[in-house]
Amino acid sequence: MSYLLDSSAWLAHLFGEPGVDEVNQLFSDNHNTVSISVLSLPEIYARLNALGRQEQWPTVWGIYAELFTKVIPVDEKIAHQAIILRAASPKRLPTIDGLIAATSSVYQLTLVHRDPHFTTIPSGNLRQIQLPDK
């Protein structure tokens, strides 16, 4: 299977929060590919910075760069898909999350996340797994 971790799933794994076991299972299965959106990089750094732990970023990235199959850039096709997902979602979908969900949709990956606002996107538009929240 092929997956795209949302920043929330990456943070769950990084900090050992609820959902860590599910993400560990994804990483441990050699048949899986686990990718991220390039947009998750500044989001993870921002969380480390908010915790006063920004100096850990190079180490964190060094570890996870080995685990991720691919870091997927955002392009025009993804931007247009984000517009479609936003229009299909009955509730507010933040821009960065919309772009991450659109990346998953365009590349036909299953989005792994902890954010309830993703669940408002109709299942026909996005395959997803919602991890347990805090």
NORGITA-V452919 format. One record per residue. N is the residue number from 0. OMEGA is omega in degrees with one decimal (none if undefined). NEAR is the number of other C-alpha atoms within 8 Angstrom. Layout:
# NORGITA-V452919
n = <N | N>
omega = <OMEGA | OMEGA>
near = <NEAR | NEAR>
This chain:
# NORGITA-V452919
n = <0 | 1 | 2 | 3 | 4 | 5 | 6 | 7 | 8 | 9 | 10 | 11 | 12 | 13 | 14 | 15 | 16 | 17 | 18 | 19 | 20 | 21 | 22 | 23 | 24 | 25 | 26 | 27 | 28 | 29 | 30 | 31 | 32 | 33 | 34 | 35 | 36 | 37 | 38 | 39 | 40 | 41 | 42 | 43 | 44 | 45 | 46 | 47 | 48 | 49 | 50 | 51 | 52 | 53 | 54 | 55 | 56 | 57 | 58 | 59 | 60 | 61 | 62 | 63 | 64 | 65 | 66 | 67 | 68 | 69 | 70 | 71 | 72 | 73 | 74 | 75 | 76 | 77 | 78 | 79 | 80 | 81 | 82 | 83 | 84 | 85 | 86 | 87 | 88 | 89 | 90 | 91 | 92 | 93 | 94 | 95 | 96 | 97 | 98 | 99 | 100 | 101 | 102 | 103 | 104 | 105 | 106 | 107 | 108 | 109 | 110 | 111 | 112 | 113 | 114 | 115 | 116 | 117 | 118 | 119 | 120 | 121 | 122 | 123 | 124 | 125 | 126 | 127 | 128 | 129 | 130 | 131 | 132 | 133>
omega = <-179.7 | -173.5 | 170.3 | 177.0 | 168.3 | 178.3 | -179.2 | 177.8 | 177.7 | 179.1 | 177.1 | 179.6 | -177.4 | -175.3 | 178.0 | -178.3 | 176.9 | -175.7 | -178.4 | -178.5 | 179.0 | 178.9 | 175.7 | 179.0 | 178.1 | -179.4 | -173.0 | 179.4 | -176.9 | 178.0 | -179.0 | 164.5 | -178.8 | -177.5 | 174.4 | 169.9 | 176.0 | -179.8 | 178.2 | -179.2 | 178.9 | 177.6 | 178.7 | 176.8 | -179.5 | 178.4 | 176.8 | 179.6 | -179.9 | 178.9 | -177.9 | -176.7 | -175.8 | 179.3 | 178.8 | -176.0 | -178.6 | 179.3 | 179.1 | -178.5 | 178.8 | 179.3 | -174.4 | 177.3 | 177.6 | -177.0 | -176.3 | 177.8 | -175.3 | 168.8 | -171.7 | 178.1 | 175.9 | 178.7 | -176.5 | 179.3 | 178.3 | 178.6 | 178.7 | 177.6 | 176.7 | 176.9 | 178.8 | -179.9 | 179.4 | 179.1 | -178.4 | -176.7 | -178.3 | 179.1 | -179.8 | 175.6 | -179.1 | -173.2 | -178.3 | 178.4 | 176.2 | 178.2 | 177.5 | 176.9 | 179.0 | 176.4 | 178.1 | -179.2 | -177.9 | -178.3 | 179.5 | 177.2 | 174.4 | -179.8 | 178.0 | -171.7 | 172.1 | -173.2 | -178.1 | -177.7 | 175.4 | -176.4 | 176.9 | 176.4 | -179.0 | -174.8 | 177.4 | -179.4 | -171.7 | 170.6 | -175.8 | 172.3 | 177.4 | 177.0 | 174.3 | 179.3 | -179.0 | none>
near = <5 | 10 | 13 | 13 | 14 | 15 | 10 | 10 | 15 | 9 | 10 | 12 | 13 | 8 | 6 | 8 | 10 | 10 | 14 | 12 | 8 | 8 | 10 | 9 | 8 | 9 | 11 | 6 | 7 | 6 | 5 | 10 | 11 | 14 | 13 | 12 | 15 | 9 | 10 | 10 | 8 | 7 | 9 | 10 | 10 | 9 | 8 | 12 | 9 | 8 | 7 | 6 | 9 | 11 | 5 | 8 | 10 | 7 | 7 | 8 | 8 | 8 | 8 | 8 | 7 | 7 | 8 | 11 | 8 | 7 | 9 | 9 | 7 | 11 | 6 | 6 | 7 | 12 | 11 | 8 | 13 | 13 | 9 | 8 | 13 | 11 | 7 | 8 | 11 | 7 | 6 | 7 | 10 | 6 | 7 | 7 | 10 | 13 | 13 | 11 | 14 | 13 | 13 | 14 | 13 | 10 | 6 | 8 | 11 | 13 | 14 | 13 | 13 | 11 | 9 | 7 | 9 | 9 | 8 | 9 | 13 | 9 | 7 | 5 | 8 | 12 | 11 | 9 | 8 | 10 | 11 | 7 | 7 | 4>
